[in-house]
Amino acid sequence: MVITPAPLTPVRWPAEAIWESVAPALPGFTVEVLPELDSTNSELMRRARAGRLEPTLLVAEQQTAGRGRMGRPWHSGAGARLGGSAAHAGASVGSMSSLTFSLGLNLAPADWSGLSLAVGLSVAQSLHPDIRLKWPNDLWWHDRKLAGILIETANWGEAGSGRYVVIGVGLNLQTPDSAGLSTAPVGLEELLSGVDAAQALLRLVAPLVQTVQRFEAHGFAPFQKAFNTRDALAQLPVTLSDGVQGLAQGVDVTGALLVRSGQEVQRITSAEVSVRPLKGPDHDNF
């Protein structure tokens, strides 16, 4: 028996509505949707290095080589849309199983520390009050990973006087297979039934631009309290990639993770460590 896949339903992307909500605050802003890319972040970085520095929202319906933090692959999950072997059980053919997009723009904050945290906070606030933030760049729901953030920059101008930032967001819409993953994933469908890729994108972009511009003007300090309210690691024992163990105690005004180990509180930056909750019977010994 030959099974003929159901026809794909084109996504009606709200490009005009997004442009209208963002362009007044970001002159020259454009919205571009492509059916397939290796990576939206990689494409905007290539453009930036070639001198194309206009503010751009780039959306890919499928990513073939998406990237996460520390070079880890980000699986776009578009196989569900394509009806291929990457589709997880229960995913409907013709639907997108994840949303991947990148926002590129020139940015000149006095201090870049905490930008990924502010971005994650913006995404969480736009989607659901129960989403938690796992420092430094993941969004969790009930200890399962919903989304990830990847931020990259490219210098331009004489002696690198300007800086173009590319902010990538990967959001699970449907819950993917957890095989081989250290943290179980979750899809937005479990939080917000009926919200598709287009609707999620419309919710996210304008508040994200506002957040980035606020960060440029004031740094991370205005976001510290709201981040700590959603902190998934708060008061949990954690182990760092360098072997240090301690109790997570939120983030400071720069976005550094505070970890108490013995009588000392260490400031941890995103460039130094990855963090996971530590499971075991000795949680009170820190």
Residue pairs with C-beta under 8 A, 6 or more apart in sequence:
5 83
5 93
6 83
6 93
6 94
7 94
8 81
8 82
8 83
8 93
8 94
9 94
9 95
11 61
11 96
11 196
11 197
11 198
12 198
13 31
13 33
13 59
13 198
13 201
14 198
14 199
14 201
14 202
15 31
15 33
17 202
18 31
18 57
18 201
18 202
18 205
18 206
19 29
19 30
19 31
21 205
21 206
22 29
22 57
22 205
22 206
22 209
23 29
25 209
25 210
25 213
26 55
26 105
26 209
26 213
27 55
28 54
28 55
29 54
29 55
29 56
29 57
30 54
30 55
30 56
30 57
31 56
31 57
31 59
32 56
32 57
32 58
32 59
33 59
33 60
33 61
34 58
34 59
34 60
34 61
35 60
35 61
35 62
36 60
36 61
36 62
36 63
36 64
37 43
37 58
37 60
37 62
37 63
37 64
38 63
38 64
38 65
38 66
39 60
39 63
39 65
39 66
39 67
39 168
40 58
40 59
40 60
40 63
40 66
40 100
40 101
40 102
40 168
41 67
41 102
41 150
41 152
41 166
41 168
42 65
42 67
43 58
43 102
44 56
44 58
44 102
44 104
44 166
45 152
45 154
45 166
47 56
47 104
48 104
48 154
48 156
48 164
48 166
49 154
51 156
53 106
53 156
53 162
53 164
55 103
55 104
55 105
55 106
56 103
56 104
56 105
57 101
57 102
57 103
57 205
58 101
58 102
58 103
58 104
59 99
59 100
59 101
59 201
60 76
60 100
60 101
61 78
61 81
61 96
62 76
62 78
62 81
62 82
63 74
63 76
63 78
63 100
64 76
65 73
66 73
66 74
66 75
66 76
66 100
66 170
67 73
67 74
67 150
67 168
68 74
68 148
68 150
68 170
69 136
69 137
69 148
69 149
69 150
69 274
70 274
74 100
74 148
74 150
74 170
75 86
75 98
75 176
76 98
76 100
76 170
77 86
77 88
77 96
77 97
77 98
77 172
77 173
77 174
77 176
78 86
78 96
78 97
78 98
79 85
79 86
79 87
79 97
80 86
80 87
80 88
80 91
80 92
80 93
80 95
80 96
80 97
80 174
81 93
81 94
81 95
81 96
81 97
83 93
83 94
87 93
87 97
88 97
88 174
88 175
88 176
88 177
89 177
90 174
91 97
91 174
95 173
95 174
95 196
96 173
96 196
96 197
97 172
97 173
97 174
97 176
97 187
98 170
98 171
98 172
98 173
98 174
98 176
98 197
99 169
99 170
99 171
99 173
99 197
99 200
99 201
100 168
100 169
100 170
100 171
101 168
101 169
101 201
101 205
102 166
102 167
102 168
102 169
103 166
103 167
103 169
103 205
103 208
103 209
103 212
104 164
104 165
104 166
104 167
105 164
105 165
105 209
105 212
106 162
106 163
106 164
106 165
107 163
107 164
107 165
107 212
107 216
108 162
108 163
108 216
109 115
109 215
109 216
109 217
109 219
110 219
111 219
111 220
111 254
112 153
113 219
113 220
113 254
113 255
113 256
113 269
114 215
114 219
114 220
114 223
114 251
114 254
114 255
114 256
115 151
115 165
115 167
115 212
115 215
115 220
115 255
116 136
116 137
116 149
116 151
116 255
116 270
117 133
117 135
117 136
117 137
117 220
117 223
117 227
117 251
117 255
118 211
118 212
118 214
118 215
118 220
118 223
118 227
118 255
119 149
119 151
119 167
119 169
119 208
119 211
119 212
120 133
120 137
120 138
120 139
120 147
120 149
120 227
121 133
121 211
121 223
121 226
121 227
121 230
122 204
122 207
122 208
122 210
122 211
123 139
123 147
123 149
123 169
123 171
123 204
123 208
124 131
124 132
124 133
124 139
124 230
125 207
125 226
126 203
126 204
126 207
126 208
127 188
127 191
127 192
127 200
127 203
127 204
128 141
128 191
128 192
130 141
130 191
131 139
131 140
131 141
131 146
131 191
131 230
132 139
132 140
132 141
132 230
132 231
132 232
133 139
133 140
133 227
133 230
133 231
133 232
134 140
134 145
134 232
134 233
134 275
135 231
135 232
135 233
135 248
135 251
135 257
135 270
135 275
136 255
136 257
136 270
137 148
137 149
137 150
137 151
137 270
138 145
138 147
138 148
138 149
138 183
139 145
139 146
139 147
139 148
139 149
139 171
140 146
140 183
140 232
141 186
141 190
141 191
142 186
143 183
143 184
143 232
144 183
144 184
144 185
144 186
145 172
145 181
145 183
145 184
145 185
145 186
146 171
146 172
146 185
146 186
146 187
146 188
146 191
147 169
147 170
147 171
147 172
148 169
148 170
149 167
149 168
149 169
150 167
150 168
150 170
151 165
151 166
151 167
151 168
152 165
152 166
152 168
153 163
153 164
153 165
153 166
154 163
154 164
154 166
155 161
155 162
155 163
155 164
156 162
156 163
156 164
165 212
167 208
167 212
169 204
169 208
171 188
171 200
172 185
172 186
172 187
172 188
173 187
173 188
173 189
173 195
173 196
173 197
173 200
174 187
174 189
175 185
175 186
175 187
175 189
175 190
176 185
176 187
178 184
178 185
182 276
188 195
188 200
189 195
195 203
211 223
214 222
215 223
219 253
219 254
220 253
220 254
220 255
221 253
221 254
224 251
224 252
224 253
224 255
227 250
227 251
227 255
228 234
228 250
228 251
231 248
231 250
231 251
233 248
233 257
233 275
233 277
234 248
234 249
234 250
235 247
235 248
235 249
236 247
236 248
236 277
236 278
237 245
237 246
237 247
237 248
237 277
237 278
237 280
237 282
237 283
237 286
238 245
238 246
238 247
238 248
238 259
238 275
238 276
238 277
238 278
239 245
239 275
239 276
239 278
240 246
240 259
240 268
240 272
240 273
240 274
240 275
241 272
241 273
241 274
241 275
242 272
242 273
244 259
244 261
244 266
244 273
245 261
245 278
245 286
246 259
246 260
246 261
246 262
246 266
246 286
247 259
247 260
247 261
247 286
248 257
248 258
248 259
248 275
249 258
249 259
249 260
249 265
250 257
250 258
251 257
251 258
252 258
252 267
255 270
256 267
256 268
256 269
257 267
257 268
257 269
257 273
257 275
258 265
258 266
258 267
258 268
259 265
259 266
259 268
260 266
260 286
261 286
262 286
268 275
